[in-house]
């Protein structure tokens, strides 16, 4: 699961995909929100949930990271995994 491929993903989806404790995922998302790479939006039908979306800056950072990985000459599978 990648937020760029699944805009509006829930925190629970991210936690499951990363197989990390919820507190770690929350701190990571908080840091990405703080630098403007990610934003939270209230869920349309469930006010207890939030959805996660990349900002324009987040998309730019992701593209730069993908370019850096590609420049390393890593396998196409690994490169695709970070997108």
C-alpha positions in Angstrom: 0.0 0.0 0.0 1.3 3.4 -1.0 -0.4 6.6 -0.3 0.5 7.9 -3.8 -1.3 4.9 -5.3 -4.2 4.9 -2.8 -5.0 8.5 -2.0 -7.3 8.8 0.9 -5.9 5.7 2.6 -6.7 5.3 6.3 -4.1 5.2 9.1 -5.1 1.6 9.7 -4.2 0.7 6.1 -0.8 2.3 6.4 -0.1 0.5 9.7 -1.1 -2.8 8.2 1.1 -2.3 5.1 4.1 -1.2 7.1 3.7 -3.8 9.8 4.8 -1.2 12.4 3.3 -0.2 15.7 0.5 2.4 15.5 2.5 4.8 17.6 5.5 4.7 15.2 3.2 5.2 12.2 1.5 8.1 13.9 4.9 9.8 14.6 6.0 9.2 11.0 2.8 10.7 9.6 3.0 13.6 12.1 6.5 14.4 10.8 5.4 14.2 7.2 2.4 16.5 7.9 4.8 18.9 9.7 7.0 19.3 6.7 4.0 19.6 4.4 4.5 16.4 2.5 1.2 14.8 3.7 -2.1 16.0 4.9 -4.9 14.5 6.8 -8.6 14.9 5.8 -11.6 13.8 7.9 -13.3 10.7 6.5 -16.5 11.4 4.7 -18.7 9.1 6.6 -16.8 8.2 9.8 -15.7 11.2 11.8 -13.4 9.1 14.0 -11.2 8.3 10.9 -8.9 10.4 8.9 -7.6 9.8 5.4 -4.1 10.5 4.2 -3.1 12.2 1.0 0.1 13.5 -0.5 0.5 17.2 -1.0 2.1 18.7 -4.1 5.3 18.9 -2.1 4.9 15.3 -1.0 4.5 14.2 -4.6 7.7 16.2 -5.5 9.7 14.6 -2.7 8.5 11.1 -3.8 9.5 11.8 -7.4 13.0 13.0 -6.2 13.4 9.9 -4.0 12.3 7.6 -6.9 14.9 9.3 -9.1 17.6 8.9 -6.5 16.8 5.2 -6.2 16.8 4.8 -10.0 20.2 6.4 -10.1 21.6 3.8 -7.8 20.8 1.1 -10.4 18.7 -1.0 -8.0 16.3 -3.7 -9.3 13.1 -2.5 -11.0 11.1 -4.4 -8.4 12.7 -2.4 -5.6 12.3 0.9 -7.5 8.6 0.1 -8.0 8.1 -0.7 -4.4 8.9 2.9 -3.3 6.4 4.5 -5.7 
